[in-house]
Amino acid sequence: MTTLTLQTHREEQTVALGHRLGALSQAGDLFLLSGALGTGKTCLVRGIAAGLGVSVRPFSPSFVLVRQYPGRLLLYHMDFYRLDQLAEIADLGLEDYLYGDGVCAIEWAERARGLLPDEHLRLALRYVPSDEQARTIQITAEGERYDRLLEEVSMSARAMRLCN
């Protein structure tokens, strides 16, 4: 497990970070996003979508649970915010998304503990109390593929001056 902590100071930087993730994505990649309401999870997914060449602007799938966006790879954008029971998430047929040829970005992924693959990239977004526009993003890689991905993201983040 490898962890990188970054700080974005405006929405455009959060989108740019997501864009880099999307550009580096491969089929089967899994991004697990967590954070309070309004911390920028969907903003980060918009960047991932742009990096994948998705031509429409994604928005939160809170009410439909899963949205699919075509690009260089399919992006499956999921949101478990409205699901209270693990059984509800298990009934979604996640295997079709998680083990397909697309990329999965899951908001409120912590609600699906035990149902998701052990290997993934976890992105925890938090408010910065002293700056309402800033966000701290802790990225944790679980697995060899995600260690390599995190290393590439780290180099990009240094260039964007996002590293703490």
C-alpha positions, 0 to 999 in steps of 0.5 A: 500500500502506497499513499500520496497526499495532495492539495488542490486549491480550486476546482480546476486543479481537482478536474486536472488531477482527475484528467491525468487519472483518466488519461493514464487509465486502463481497462479494469481500473477501479477508483474508489472515492470517499468524502463528505458531501461537496468535497469534489468527488463528482468534480474529480470524476468529471476530470477522469471522464475528460481524460478518457475522452468522454464528450459529455459532462458527467454528473452525480448518479445519486438517483440512478446509481450508475451512469455509463459514458463512452470514451476511449474506454467506457466510464462507469460512474457509480454513487452509493450515497442513497444505499444504506444496506450492503445487500442493496449494493450486492444486488446491483450486479457489480461484477459486470462493471468491475470486471469488464473492459471499462473504468469504474469510479465509485462515489461513497465506495466505503458503503460497499466494504467487502464487495469490491476488489482488494486492488484499487486506487482509493481517493479520500477528499476532505475540506481544508478548514482555512480555505473553502476552495481547497481540498486535501486528496489522499490517494492510496494504491492497493496493488501493483497496478495502482502503485505504478499508477500512483507513481505516475500521478505523483510526477504529474502532481509535482508538475502541477504543484499539488504535493504537500 
